[in-house]
Amino acid sequence: MNDVRLKVDLGGGDYYANQNLRIGKLFTSVIVKAVSEGKLLYSEAFKLTGLSGKSFNQYINRLKERGQI
């Protein structure tokens, strides 16, 4: 009997696209606005979103590049 195996790509997906689903676009836009106006500290934004500094900045930059915020 032939042993036939299918190769399945179980890649992790797009991390930043997943954050849109996890955090939400509206909540993210409110966080970004509050940070930019000085009403919310970056450290608080990190805690609210569950993202670290580098990941938070990359996530926000990606959304801005795509015109999503």
CHARMM internal coordinates of N, CA and C (Angstrom, degrees):
IC EDIT
DIST 1 N 1 CA 1.4441
DIST 1 CA 1 C 1.5273
ANGL 1 N 1 CA 1 C 108.99
DIST 1 C 2 N 1.3184
ANGL 1 CA 1 C 2 N 116.71
DIHE 1 N 1 CA 1 C 2 N 137.50
DIST 2 N 2 CA 1.4698
ANGL 1 C 2 N 2 CA 120.65
DIHE 1 CA 1 C 2 N 2 CA 178.47
DIST 2 CA 2 C 1.5255
ANGL 2 N 2 CA 2 C 110.21
DIHE 1 C 2 N 2 CA 2 C -81.59
DIST 2 C 3 N 1.3215
ANGL 2 CA 2 C 3 N 114.48
DIHE 2 N 2 CA 2 C 3 N 137.15
DIST 3 N 3 CA 1.4612
ANGL 2 C 3 N 3 CA 119.92
DIHE 2 CA 2 C 3 N 3 CA 177.49
DIST 3 CA 3 C 1.5329
ANGL 3 N 3 CA 3 C 107.96
DIHE 2 C 3 N 3 CA 3 C -93.75
DIST 3 C 4 N 1.2965
ANGL 3 CA 3 C 4 N 116.89
DIHE 3 N 3 CA 3 C 4 N 101.93
DIST 4 N 4 CA 1.4619
ANGL 3 C 4 N 4 CA 121.54
DIHE 3 CA 3 C 4 N 4 CA -178.38
DIST 4 CA 4 C 1.5185
ANGL 4 N 4 CA 4 C 108.29
DIHE 3 C 4 N 4 CA 4 C -104.05
DIST 4 C 5 N 1.3081
ANGL 4 CA 4 C 5 N 114.31
DIHE 4 N 4 CA 4 C 5 N 125.29
DIST 5 N 5 CA 1.4656
ANGL 4 C 5 N 5 CA 119.55
DIHE 4 CA 4 C 5 N 5 CA 179.37
DIST 5 CA 5 C 1.5138
ANGL 5 N 5 CA 5 C 109.57
DIHE 4 C 5 N 5 CA 5 C -123.24
DIST 5 C 6 N 1.2913
ANGL 5 CA 5 C 6 N 115.54
DIHE 5 N 5 CA 5 C 6 N 139.60
DIST 6 N 6 CA 1.4507
ANGL 5 C 6 N 6 CA 120.92
DIHE 5 CA 5 C 6 N 6 CA 176.79
DIST 6 CA 6 C 1.5135
ANGL 6 N 6 CA 6 C 108.86
DIHE 5 C 6 N 6 CA 6 C -95.11
DIST 6 C 7 N 1.2961
ANGL 6 CA 6 C 7 N 114.64
DIHE 6 N 6 CA 6 C 7 N 135.06
DIST 7 N 7 CA 1.4517
ANGL 6 C 7 N 7 CA 119.04
DIHE 6 CA 6 C 7 N 7 CA 176.64
DIST 7 CA 7 C 1.5234
ANGL 7 N 7 CA 7 C 107.81
DIHE 6 C 7 N 7 CA 7 C -89.21
DIST 7 C 8 N 1.2959
ANGL 7 CA 7 C 8 N 115.85
DIHE 7 N 7 CA 7 C 8 N 122.13
DIST 8 N 8 CA 1.4582
ANGL 7 C 8 N 8 CA 121.65
DIHE 7 CA 7 C 8 N 8 CA -178.94
DIST 8 CA 8 C 1.5209
ANGL 8 N 8 CA 8 C 107.95
DIHE 7 C 8 N 8 CA 8 C -114.23
DIST 8 C 9 N 1.3309
ANGL 8 CA 8 C 9 N 114.94
DIHE 8 N 8 CA 8 C 9 N 126.38
DIST 9 N 9 CA 1.4644
ANGL 8 C 9 N 9 CA 119.73
DIHE 8 CA 8 C 9 N 9 CA 177.65
DIST 9 CA 9 C 1.5220
ANGL 9 N 9 CA 9 C 108.11
DIHE 8 C 9 N 9 CA 9 C -85.30
DIST 9 C 10 N 1.2993
ANGL 9 CA 9 C 10 N 115.64
DIHE 9 N 9 CA 9 C 10 N 110.66
DIST 10 N 10 CA 1.4549
ANGL 9 C 10 N 10 CA 121.00
DIHE 9 CA 9 C 10 N 10 CA 179.58
DIST 10 CA 10 C 1.5161
ANGL 10 N 10 CA 10 C 110.78
DIHE 9 C 10 N 10 CA 10 C -104.87
DIST 10 C 11 N 1.3301
ANGL 10 CA 10 C 11 N 116.49
DIHE 10 N 10 CA 10 C 11 N 42.06
DIST 11 N 11 CA 1.4569
ANGL 10 C 11 N 11 CA 120.98
DIHE 10 CA 10 C 11 N 11 CA 179.93
DIST 11 CA 11 C 1.5136
ANGL 11 N 11 CA 11 C 111.09
DIHE 10 C 11 N 11 CA 11 C -54.46
DIST 11 C 12 N 1.2887
ANGL 11 CA 11 C 12 N 115.24
DIHE 11 N 11 CA 11 C 12 N 157.12
DIST 12 N 12 CA 1.4517
ANGL 11 C 12 N 12 CA 121.16
DIHE 11 CA 11 C 12 N 12 CA -175.56
DIST 12 CA 12 C 1.5091
ANGL 12 N 12 CA 12 C 114.98
DIHE 11 C 12 N 12 CA 12 C -74.95
DIST 12 C 13 N 1.3004
ANGL 12 CA 12 C 13 N 118.31
DIHE 12 N 12 CA 12 C 13 N -3.91
DIST 13 N 13 CA 1.4572
ANGL 12 C 13 N 13 CA 119.79
DIHE 12 CA 12 C 13 N 13 CA -178.95
DIST 13 CA 13 C 1.5131
ANGL 13 N 13 CA 13 C 111.19
DIHE 12 C 13 N 13 CA 13 C 83.41
DIST 13 C 14 N 1.2956
ANGL 13 CA 13 C 14 N 115.54
DIHE 13 N 13 CA 13 C 14 N -170.21
DIST 14 N 14 CA 1.4623
ANGL 13 C 14 N 14 CA 122.44
DIHE 13 CA 13 C 14 N 14 CA -178.96
DIST 14 CA 14 C 1.5259
ANGL 14 N 14 CA 14 C 108.84
DIHE 13 C 14 N 14 CA 14 C -94.51
DIST 14 C 15 N 1.3145
ANGL 14 CA 14 C 15 N 116.12
DIHE 14 N 14 CA 14 C 15 N 110.41
DIST 15 N 15 CA 1.4679
ANGL 14 C 15 N 15 CA 122.02
DIHE 14 CA 14 C 15 N 15 CA -176.02
DIST 15 CA 15 C 1.5258
ANGL 15 N 15 CA 15 C 111.50
DIHE 14 C 15 N 15 CA 15 C -53.87
DIST 15 C 16 N 1.3227
ANGL 15 CA 15 C 16 N 117.56
DIHE 15 N 15 CA 15 C 16 N -47.26
DIST 16 N 16 CA 1.4588
ANGL 15 C 16 N 16 CA 120.80
DIHE 15 CA 15 C 16 N 16 CA -174.76
DIST 16 CA 16 C 1.5229
ANGL 16 N 16 CA 16 C 112.05
DIHE 15 C 16 N 16 CA 16 C -73.61
DIST 16 C 17 N 1.3122
ANGL 16 CA 16 C 17 N 117.93
DIHE 16 N 16 CA 16 C 17 N -32.79
DIST 17 N 17 CA 1.4642
ANGL 16 C 17 N 17 CA 120.20
DIHE 16 CA 16 C 17 N 17 CA 174.65
DIST 17 CA 17 C 1.5260
ANGL 17 N 17 CA 17 C 109.76
DIHE 16 C 17 N 17 CA 17 C -66.22
DIST 17 C 18 N 1.3185
ANGL 17 CA 17 C 18 N 116.47
DIHE 17 N 17 CA 17 C 18 N -36.33
DIST 18 N 18 CA 1.4619
ANGL 17 C 18 N 18 CA 120.21
DIHE 17 CA 17 C 18 N 18 CA 177.02
DIST 18 CA 18 C 1.5177
ANGL 18 N 18 CA 18 C 111.59
DIHE 17 C 18 N 18 CA 18 C -64.53
DIST 18 C 19 N 1.3243
ANGL 18 CA 18 C 19 N 116.96
DIHE 18 N 18 CA 18 C 19 N -31.93
DIST 19 N 19 CA 1.4627
ANGL 18 C 19 N 19 CA 119.82
DIHE 18 CA 18 C 19 N 19 CA 179.23
DIST 19 CA 19 C 1.5219
ANGL 19 N 19 CA 19 C 111.20
DIHE 18 C 19 N 19 CA 19 C -66.44
DIST 19 C 20 N 1.3371
ANGL 19 CA 19 C 20 N 117.37
DIHE 19 N 19 CA 19 C 20 N -33.74
DIST 20 N 20 CA 1.4631
ANGL 19 C 20 N 20 CA 119.83
DIHE 19 CA 19 C 20 N 20 CA 175.94
DIST 20 CA 20 C 1.5204
ANGL 20 N 20 CA 20 C 110.40
DIHE 19 C 20 N 20 CA 20 C -58.22
DIST 20 C 21 N 1.3110
ANGL 20 CA 20 C 21 N 116.25
DIHE 20 N 20 CA 20 C 21 N -41.22
DIST 21 N 21 CA 1.4602
ANGL 20 C 21 N 21 CA 120.36
DIHE 20 CA 20 C 21 N 21 CA 179.80
DIST 21 CA 21 C 1.5226
ANGL 21 N 21 CA 21 C 111.32
DIHE 20 C 21 N 21 CA 21 C -72.96
DIST 21 C 22 N 1.3073
ANGL 21 CA 21 C 22 N 116.46
DIHE 21 N 21 CA 21 C 22 N -39.38
DIST 22 N 22 CA 1.4660
ANGL 21 C 22 N 22 CA 120.93
DIHE 21 CA 21 C 22 N 22 CA -176.43
DIST 22 CA 22 C 1.5210
ANGL 22 N 22 CA 22 C 111.89
DIHE 21 C 22 N 22 CA 22 C -72.82
DIST 22 C 23 N 1.3336
ANGL 22 CA 22 C 23 N 116.92
DIHE 22 N 22 CA 22 C 23 N -46.66
DIST 23 N 23 CA 1.4607
ANGL 22 C 23 N 23 CA 121.77
DIHE 22 CA 22 C 23 N 23 CA -175.00
DIST 23 CA 23 C 1.5218
ANGL 23 N 23 CA 23 C 111.32
DIHE 22 C 23 N 23 CA 23 C -90.06
DIST 23 C 24 N 1.3087
ANGL 23 CA 23 C 24 N 116.67
DIHE 23 N 23 CA 23 C 24 N -43.09
DIST 24 N 24 CA 1.4531
ANGL 23 C 24 N 24 CA 121.44
DIHE 23 CA 23 C 24 N 24 CA -178.25
DIST 24 CA 24 C 1.5179
ANGL 24 N 24 CA 24 C 111.10
DIHE 23 C 24 N 24 CA 24 C 98.72
DIST 24 C 25 N 1.3182
ANGL 24 CA 24 C 25 N 115.65
DIHE 24 N 24 CA 24 C 25 N 138.54
DIST 25 N 25 CA 1.4635
ANGL 24 C 25 N 25 CA 120.77
DIHE 24 CA 24 C 25 N 25 CA -176.91
DIST 25 CA 25 C 1.5274
ANGL 25 N 25 CA 25 C 112.24
DIHE 24 C 25 N 25 CA 25 C -67.58
DIST 25 C 26 N 1.3294
ANGL 25 CA 25 C 26 N 116.84
DIHE 25 N 25 CA 25 C 26 N -40.80
DIST 26 N 26 CA 1.4639
ANGL 25 C 26 N 26 CA 119.76
DIHE 25 CA 25 C 26 N 26 CA -179.13
DIST 26 CA 26 C 1.5238
ANGL 26 N 26 CA 26 C 110.68
DIHE 25 C 26 N 26 CA 26 C -64.69
DIST 26 C 27 N 1.3327
ANGL 26 CA 26 C 27 N 116.81
DIHE 26 N 26 CA 26 C 27 N -47.55
DIST 27 N 27 CA 1.4613
ANGL 26 C 27 N 27 CA 120.47
DIHE 26 CA 26 C 27 N 27 CA 179.27
DIST 27 CA 27 C 1.5229
ANGL 27 N 27 CA 27 C 110.47
DIHE 26 C 27 N 27 CA 27 C -60.86
DIST 27 C 28 N 1.3264
ANGL 27 CA 27 C 28 N 116.33
DIHE 27 N 27 CA 27 C 28 N -42.23
DIST 28 N 28 CA 1.4689
ANGL 27 C 28 N 28 CA 120.31
DIHE 27 CA 27 C 28 N 28 CA 179.00
DIST 28 CA 28 C 1.5199
ANGL 28 N 28 CA 28 C 111.14
DIHE 27 C 28 N 28 CA 28 C -61.39
DIST 28 C 29 N 1.3220
ANGL 28 CA 28 C 29 N 117.42
DIHE 28 N 28 CA 28 C 29 N -43.47
DIST 29 N 29 CA 1.4680
ANGL 28 C 29 N 29 CA 119.67
DIHE 28 CA 28 C 29 N 29 CA -178.96
DIST 29 CA 29 C 1.5225
ANGL 29 N 29 CA 29 C 111.09
DIHE 28 C 29 N 29 CA 29 C -65.27
DIST 29 C 30 N 1.3195
ANGL 29 CA 29 C 30 N 117.92
DIHE 29 N 29 CA 29 C 30 N -35.56
DIST 30 N 30 CA 1.4658
ANGL 29 C 30 N 30 CA 121.44
DIHE 29 CA 29 C 30 N 30 CA 177.13
DIST 30 CA 30 C 1.5290
ANGL 30 N 30 CA 30 C 109.98
DIHE 29 C 30 N 30 CA 30 C -66.87
DIST 30 C 31 N 1.3215
ANGL 30 CA 30 C 31 N 117.04
DIHE 30 N 30 CA 30 C 31 N -42.48
DIST 31 N 31 CA 1.4702
ANGL 30 C 31 N 31 CA 121.62
DIHE 30 CA 30 C 31 N 31 CA 178.60
DIST 31 CA 31 C 1.5264
ANGL 31 N 31 CA 31 C 110.14
DIHE 30 C 31 N 31 CA 31 C -61.62
DIST 31 C 32 N 1.3325
ANGL 31 CA 31 C 32 N 116.80
DIHE 31 N 31 CA 31 C 32 N -47.34
DIST 32 N 32 CA 1.4709
ANGL 31 C 32 N 32 CA 121.31
DIHE 31 CA 31 C 32 N 32 CA -178.28
DIST 32 CA 32 C 1.5262
ANGL 32 N 32 CA 32 C 110.43
DIHE 31 C 32 N 32 CA 32 C -61.90
DIST 32 C 33 N 1.3156
ANGL 32 CA 32 C 33 N 116.62
DIHE 32 N 32 CA 32 C 33 N -43.58
DIST 33 N 33 CA 1.4751
ANGL 32 C 33 N 33 CA 120.31
DIHE 32 CA 32 C 33 N 33 CA 179.35
DIST 33 CA 33 C 1.5259
ANGL 33 N 33 CA 33 C 110.75
DIHE 32 C 33 N 33 CA 33 C -62.57
DIST 33 C 34 N 1.3247
ANGL 33 CA 33 C 34 N 117.15
DIHE 33 N 33 CA 33 C 34 N -45.50
DIST 34 N 34 CA 1.4603
ANGL 33 C 34 N 34 CA 121.08
DIHE 33 CA 33 C 34 N 34 CA -179.36
DIST 34 CA 34 C 1.5242
ANGL 34 N 34 CA 34 C 111.49
DIHE 33 C 34 N 34 CA 34 C -63.21
DIST 34 C 35 N 1.3294
ANGL 34 CA 34 C 35 N 117.12
DIHE 34 N 34 CA 34 C 35 N -40.59
DIST 35 N 35 CA 1.4726
ANGL 34 C 35 N 35 CA 120.53
DIHE 34 CA 34 C 35 N 35 CA 178.09
DIST 35 CA 35 C 1.5269
ANGL 35 N 35 CA 35 C 110.25
DIHE 34 C 35 N 35 CA 35 C -65.15
DIST 35 C 36 N 1.3303
ANGL 35 CA 35 C 36 N 116.40
DIHE 35 N 35 CA 35 C 36 N -45.15
DIST 36 N 36 CA 1.4717
ANGL 35 C 36 N 36 CA 119.84
DIHE 35 CA 35 C 36 N 36 CA -177.20
DIST 36 CA 36 C 1.5240
ANGL 36 N 36 CA 36 C 111.91
DIHE 35 C 36 N 36 CA 36 C -66.95
DIST 36 C 37 N 1.3237
ANGL 36 CA 36 C 37 N 117.78
DIHE 36 N 36 CA 36 C 37 N -27.17
DIST 37 N 37 CA 1.4670
ANGL 36 C 37 N 37 CA 121.49
DIHE 36 CA 36 C 37 N 37 CA 178.43
DIST 37 CA 37 C 1.5252
ANGL 37 N 37 CA 37 C 112.24
DIHE 36 C 37 N 37 CA 37 C -89.18
DIST 37 C 38 N 1.3133
ANGL 37 CA 37 C 38 N 117.56
DIHE 37 N 37 CA 37 C 38 N -2.17
DIST 38 N 38 CA 1.4550
ANGL 37 C 38 N 38 CA 121.40
DIHE 37 CA 37 C 38 N 38 CA 179.26
DIST 38 CA 38 C 1.5181
ANGL 38 N 38 CA 38 C 113.27
DIHE 37 C 38 N 38 CA 38 C 78.60
DIST 38 C 39 N 1.3176
ANGL 38 CA 38 C 39 N 117.61
DIHE 38 N 38 CA 38 C 39 N 14.36
DIST 39 N 39 CA 1.4668
ANGL 38 C 39 N 39 CA 121.35
DIHE 38 CA 38 C 39 N 39 CA -179.74
DIST 39 CA 39 C 1.5211
ANGL 39 N 39 CA 39 C 112.32
DIHE 38 C 39 N 39 CA 39 C -88.63
DIST 39 C 40 N 1.3290
ANGL 39 CA 39 C 40 N 115.54
DIHE 39 N 39 CA 39 C 40 N -12.20
DIST 40 N 40 CA 1.4623
ANGL 39 C 40 N 40 CA 121.61
DIHE 39 CA 39 C 40 N 40 CA -179.37
DIST 40 CA 40 C 1.5156
ANGL 40 N 40 CA 40 C 108.51
DIHE 39 C 40 N 40 CA 40 C -139.68
DIST 40 C 41 N 1.3239
ANGL 40 CA 40 C 41 N 116.66
DIHE 40 N 40 CA 40 C 41 N 132.11
DIST 41 N 41 CA 1.4556
ANGL 40 C 41 N 41 CA 120.79
DIHE 40 CA 40 C 41 N 41 CA 177.91
DIST 41 CA 41 C 1.5254
ANGL 41 N 41 CA 41 C 109.80
DIHE 40 C 41 N 41 CA 41 C -75.38
DIST 41 C 42 N 1.3277
ANGL 41 CA 41 C 42 N 115.44
DIHE 41 N 41 CA 41 C 42 N 151.13
DIST 42 N 42 CA 1.4640
ANGL 41 C 42 N 42 CA 119.51
DIHE 41 CA 41 C 42 N 42 CA 176.89
DIST 42 CA 42 C 1.5229
ANGL 42 N 42 CA 42 C 110.72
DIHE 41 C 42 N 42 CA 42 C -57.63
DIST 42 C 43 N 1.3170
ANGL 42 CA 42 C 43 N 116.79
DIHE 42 N 42 CA 42 C 43 N -40.43
DIST 43 N 43 CA 1.4697
ANGL 42 C 43 N 43 CA 119.17
DIHE 42 CA 42 C 43 N 43 CA -179.22
DIST 43 CA 43 C 1.5241
ANGL 43 N 43 CA 43 C 110.89
DIHE 42 C 43 N 43 CA 43 C -61.13
DIST 43 C 44 N 1.3258
ANGL 43 CA 43 C 44 N 117.35
DIHE 43 N 43 CA 43 C 44 N -35.12
DIST 44 N 44 CA 1.4637
ANGL 43 C 44 N 44 CA 120.53
DIHE 43 CA 43 C 44 N 44 CA 177.20
DIST 44 CA 44 C 1.5290
ANGL 44 N 44 CA 44 C 110.52
DIHE 43 C 44 N 44 CA 44 C -70.90
DIST 44 C 45 N 1.3365
ANGL 44 CA 44 C 45 N 116.08
DIHE 44 N 44 CA 44 C 45 N -38.46
DIST 45 N 45 CA 1.4691
ANGL 44 C 45 N 45 CA 120.40
DIHE 44 CA 44 C 45 N 45 CA 177.66
DIST 45 CA 45 C 1.5249
ANGL 45 N 45 CA 45 C 110.56
DIHE 44 C 45 N 45 CA 45 C -62.98
DIST 45 C 46 N 1.3236
ANGL 45 CA 45 C 46 N 116.68
DIHE 45 N 45 CA 45 C 46 N -39.49
DIST 46 N 46 CA 1.4645
ANGL 45 C 46 N 46 CA 120.68
DIHE 45 CA 45 C 46 N 46 CA 178.35
DIST 46 CA 46 C 1.5338
ANGL 46 N 46 CA 46 C 110.02
DIHE 45 C 46 N 46 CA 46 C -61.71
DIST 46 C 47 N 1.3330
ANGL 46 CA 46 C 47 N 116.38
DIHE 46 N 46 CA 46 C 47 N -44.43
DIST 47 N 47 CA 1.4648
ANGL 46 C 47 N 47 CA 120.26
DIHE 46 CA 46 C 47 N 47 CA -179.44
DIST 47 CA 47 C 1.5256
ANGL 47 N 47 CA 47 C 111.52
DIHE 46 C 47 N 47 CA 47 C -66.24
DIST 47 C 48 N 1.3280
ANGL 47 CA 47 C 48 N 116.93
DIHE 47 N 47 CA 47 C 48 N -41.20
DIST 48 N 48 CA 1.4635
ANGL 47 C 48 N 48 CA 120.72
DIHE 47 CA 47 C 48 N 48 CA -178.39
DIST 48 CA 48 C 1.5279
ANGL 48 N 48 CA 48 C 112.66
DIHE 47 C 48 N 48 CA 48 C -67.04
DIST 48 C 49 N 1.3278
ANGL 48 CA 48 C 49 N 115.93
DIHE 48 N 48 CA 48 C 49 N -34.77
DIST 49 N 49 CA 1.4626
ANGL 48 C 49 N 49 CA 119.75
DIHE 48 CA 48 C 49 N 49 CA -177.88
DIST 49 CA 49 C 1.5279
ANGL 49 N 49 CA 49 C 112.46
DIHE 48 C 49 N 49 CA 49 C -94.02
DIST 49 C 50 N 1.3138
ANGL 49 CA 49 C 50 N 117.06
DIHE 49 N 49 CA 49 C 50 N -18.76
DIST 50 N 50 CA 1.4568
ANGL 49 C 50 N 50 CA 120.19
DIHE 49 CA 49 C 50 N 50 CA -176.88
DIST 50 CA 50 C 1.5143
ANGL 50 N 50 CA 50 C 112.81
DIHE 49 C 50 N 50 CA 50 C 77.53
DIST 50 C 51 N 1.3328
ANGL 50 CA 50 C 51 N 116.85
DIHE 50 N 50 CA 50 C 51 N 16.04
DIST 51 N 51 CA 1.4621
ANGL 50 C 51 N 51 CA 121.80
DIHE 50 CA 50 C 51 N 51 CA 179.72
DIST 51 CA 51 C 1.5166
ANGL 51 N 51 CA 51 C 109.93
DIHE 50 C 51 N 51 CA 51 C -106.98
DIST 51 C 52 N 1.3214
ANGL 51 CA 51 C 52 N 116.23
DIHE 51 N 51 CA 51 C 52 N 149.25
DIST 52 N 52 CA 1.4662
ANGL 51 C 52 N 52 CA 120.79
DIHE 51 CA 51 C 52 N 52 CA 175.61
DIST 52 CA 52 C 1.5219
ANGL 52 N 52 CA 52 C 108.55
DIHE 51 C 52 N 52 CA 52 C -81.58
DIST 52 C 53 N 1.3084
ANGL 52 CA 52 C 53 N 116.54
DIHE 52 N 52 CA 52 C 53 N 173.93
DIST 53 N 53 CA 1.4595
ANGL 52 C 53 N 53 CA 120.89
DIHE 52 CA 52 C 53 N 53 CA -178.30
DIST 53 CA 53 C 1.5127
ANGL 53 N 53 CA 53 C 114.03
DIHE 52 C 53 N 53 CA 53 C -55.21
DIST 53 C 54 N 1.3249
ANGL 53 CA 53 C 54 N 116.65
DIHE 53 N 53 CA 53 C 54 N -51.66
DIST 54 N 54 CA 1.4634
ANGL 53 C 54 N 54 CA 120.91
DIHE 53 CA 53 C 54 N 54 CA -177.82
DIST 54 CA 54 C 1.5297
ANGL 54 N 54 CA 54 C 110.61
DIHE 53 C 54 N 54 CA 54 C -66.02
DIST 54 C 55 N 1.3165
ANGL 54 CA 54 C 55 N 116.86
DIHE 54 N 54 CA 54 C 55 N -45.87
DIST 55 N 55 CA 1.4664
ANGL 54 C 55 N 55 CA 120.80
DIHE 54 CA 54 C 55 N 55 CA 179.99
DIST 55 CA 55 C 1.5282
ANGL 55 N 55 CA 55 C 111.01
DIHE 54 C 55 N 55 CA 55 C -64.47
DIST 55 C 56 N 1.3218
ANGL 55 CA 55 C 56 N 116.56
DIHE 55 N 55 CA 55 C 56 N -39.77
DIST 56 N 56 CA 1.4711
ANGL 55 C 56 N 56 CA 120.87
DIHE 55 CA 55 C 56 N 56 CA 178.71
DIST 56 CA 56 C 1.5190
ANGL 56 N 56 CA 56 C 110.11
DIHE 55 C 56 N 56 CA 56 C -61.01
DIST 56 C 57 N 1.3205
ANGL 56 CA 56 C 57 N 116.56
DIHE 56 N 56 CA 56 C 57 N -48.88
DIST 57 N 57 CA 1.4685
ANGL 56 C 57 N 57 CA 120.31
DIHE 56 CA 56 C 57 N 57 CA -178.90
DIST 57 CA 57 C 1.5254
ANGL 57 N 57 CA 57 C 111.64
DIHE 56 C 57 N 57 CA 57 C -63.79
DIST 57 C 58 N 1.3249
ANGL 57 CA 57 C 58 N 118.08
DIHE 57 N 57 CA 57 C 58 N -41.46
DIST 58 N 58 CA 1.4581
ANGL 57 C 58 N 58 CA 120.86
DIHE 57 CA 57 C 58 N 58 CA 178.50
DIST 58 CA 58 C 1.5271
ANGL 58 N 58 CA 58 C 110.93
DIHE 57 C 58 N 58 CA 58 C -65.57
DIST 58 C 59 N 1.2987
ANGL 58 CA 58 C 59 N 116.79
DIHE 58 N 58 CA 58 C 59 N -39.46
DIST 59 N 59 CA 1.4582
ANGL 58 C 59 N 59 CA 121.44
DIHE 58 CA 58 C 59 N 59 CA 178.37
DIST 59 CA 59 C 1.5341
ANGL 59 N 59 CA 59 C 110.41
DIHE 58 C 59 N 59 CA 59 C -62.80
DIST 59 C 60 N 1.3221
ANGL 59 CA 59 C 60 N 116.88
DIHE 59 N 59 CA 59 C 60 N -47.24
DIST 60 N 60 CA 1.4670
ANGL 59 C 60 N 60 CA 121.12
DIHE 59 CA 59 C 60 N 60 CA -179.37
DIST 60 CA 60 C 1.5304
ANGL 60 N 60 CA 60 C 110.41
DIHE 59 C 60 N 60 CA 60 C -65.13
DIST 60 C 61 N 1.3247
ANGL 60 CA 60 C 61 N 116.95
DIHE 60 N 60 CA 60 C 61 N -44.18
DIST 61 N 61 CA 1.4694
ANGL 60 C 61 N 61 CA 119.93
DIHE 60 CA 60 C 61 N 61 CA 178.78
DIST 61 CA 61 C 1.5216
ANGL 61 N 61 CA 61 C 111.34
DIHE 60 C 61 N 61 CA 61 C -60.53
DIST 61 C 62 N 1.3025
ANGL 61 CA 61 C 62 N 116.47
DIHE 61 N 61 CA 61 C 62 N -40.98
DIST 62 N 62 CA 1.4702
ANGL 61 C 62 N 62 CA 120.18
DIHE 61 CA 61 C 62 N 62 CA 179.36
DIST 62 CA 62 C 1.5300
ANGL 62 N 62 CA 62 C 110.95
DIHE 61 C 62 N 62 CA 62 C -63.71
DIST 62 C 63 N 1.3342
ANGL 62 CA 62 C 63 N 117.31
DIHE 62 N 62 CA 62 C 63 N -42.02
DIST 63 N 63 CA 1.4479
ANGL 62 C 63 N 63 CA 120.51
DIHE 62 CA 62 C 63 N 63 CA 178.35
DIST 63 CA 63 C 1.5290
ANGL 63 N 63 CA 63 C 111.41
DIHE 62 C 63 N 63 CA 63 C -64.62
DIST 63 C 64 N 1.3281
ANGL 63 CA 63 C 64 N 116.10
DIHE 63 N 63 CA 63 C 64 N -39.55
DIST 64 N 64 CA 1.4669
ANGL 63 C 64 N 64 CA 120.20
DIHE 63 CA 63 C 64 N 64 CA 178.68
DIST 64 CA 64 C 1.5194
ANGL 64 N 64 CA 64 C 111.16
DIHE 63 C 64 N 64 CA 64 C -65.44
DIST 64 C 65 N 1.3286
ANGL 64 CA 64 C 65 N 117.29
DIHE 64 N 64 CA 64 C 65 N -41.84
DIST 65 N 65 CA 1.4667
ANGL 64 C 65 N 65 CA 121.61
DIHE 64 CA 64 C 65 N 65 CA 178.55
DIST 65 CA 65 C 1.5252
ANGL 65 N 65 CA 65 C 111.66
DIHE 64 C 65 N 65 CA 65 C -60.49
DIST 65 C 66 N 1.3101
ANGL 65 CA 65 C 66 N 115.87
DIHE 65 N 65 CA 65 C 66 N -33.93
DIST 66 N 66 CA 1.4625
ANGL 65 C 66 N 66 CA 120.92
DIHE 65 CA 65 C 66 N 66 CA -178.50
DIST 66 CA 66 C 1.5320
ANGL 66 N 66 CA 66 C 112.58
DIHE 65 C 66 N 66 CA 66 C -89.46
DIST 66 C 67 N 1.3280
ANGL 66 CA 66 C 67 N 115.82
DIHE 66 N 66 CA 66 C 67 N -1.24
DIST 67 N 67 CA 1.4606
ANGL 66 C 67 N 67 CA 120.02
DIHE 66 CA 66 C 67 N 67 CA -179.72
DIST 67 CA 67 C 1.5122
ANGL 67 N 67 CA 67 C 114.17
DIHE 66 C 67 N 67 CA 67 C 70.10
DIST 67 C 68 N 1.3239
ANGL 67 CA 67 C 68 N 116.04
DIHE 67 N 67 CA 67 C 68 N 26.58
DIST 68 N 68 CA 1.4600
ANGL 67 C 68 N 68 CA 120.17
DIHE 67 CA 67 C 68 N 68 CA -178.09
DIST 68 CA 68 C 1.5169
ANGL 68 N 68 CA 68 C 113.26
DIHE 67 C 68 N 68 CA 68 C -91.07
DIST 68 C 69 N 1.3180
ANGL 68 CA 68 C 69 N 116.58
DIHE 68 N 68 CA 68 C 69 N -12.86
DIST 69 N 69 CA 1.4736
ANGL 68 C 69 N 69 CA 120.08
DIHE 68 CA 68 C 69 N 69 CA 173.35
DIST 69 CA 69 C 1.5015
ANGL 69 N 69 CA 69 C 108.80
DIHE 68 C 69 N 69 CA 69 C -139.78
END
COOR INIT
IC SEED 1 N 1 CA 1 C
IC BUILD
